[in-house]
Amino acid sequence: MMGFWDAVVRVIVGIIFVWLGIEKGGVFEIAQIVGYILILTSIISFCPLYKLAGISSRCEECKTA
């Protein structure tokens, strides 16, 4: 599961990557795709890589609530 600040950082970095892909093109188109993925994972509050690695950025108190 994803914590609040993790999601905020993902959205900010995702927006920057998408903007770079649109403005610069070329290699930054790969960054644009990564940006879309970062934004999507923050919206649905789930990261498959976190699940595979057994990582959670949620606080321990939040898990029980």
C-alpha positions in Angstrom: 0.0 0.0 0.0 1.0 3.6 -0.6 1.3 6.4 1.9 0.1 9.9 1.4 3.5 11.5 0.8 4.6 8.7 -1.5 1.5 9.4 -3.7 2.2 13.1 -3.7 5.8 12.7 -4.8 4.7 10.2 -7.5 2.2 12.7 -8.9 4.7 15.6 -8.9 7.5 13.5 -10.5 4.9 12.0 -12.9 3.8 15.4 -14.0 7.4 16.5 -14.6 8.1 13.4 -16.7 4.9 13.8 -18.8 5.7 17.5 -19.4 9.3 16.6 -20.4 8.0 14.0 -22.8 5.6 16.4 -24.4 8.0 19.3 -24.6 11.2 17.6 -25.5 10.2 14.4 -27.2 12.9 11.9 -28.2 14.3 9.9 -25.2 11.9 11.8 -22.9 9.0 9.9 -24.5 10.1 7.0 -22.3 10.0 9.3 -19.3 6.5 10.4 -20.4 5.3 6.7 -20.2 6.9 6.3 -16.8 5.2 9.5 -15.7 1.8 8.2 -16.7 2.5 5.0 -14.8 3.6 7.0 -11.7 0.4 9.1 -11.8 -1.8 6.0 -12.3 -0.3 4.1 -9.4 -0.7 7.1 -7.1 -4.4 7.5 -8.2 -5.2 3.8 -7.5 -3.0 3.8 -4.4 -1.3 0.5 -5.4 2.2 -0.2 -6.8 2.8 -3.7 -8.1 6.5 -3.4 -7.5 5.9 -2.6 -3.8 3.7 -5.7 -3.6 6.4 -7.9 -5.1 9.0 -6.5 -2.8 6.8 -6.7 0.3 7.2 -2.9 0.9 4.6 -0.6 2.3 4.9 3.2 2.7 1.8 3.5 4.8 2.3 4.2 8.5 1.8 1.3 10.9 -1.1 3.0 12.7 -2.9 3.6 9.4 -2.9 -0.2 8.5 -5.2 -1.1 11.3 -7.7 1.7 10.6 
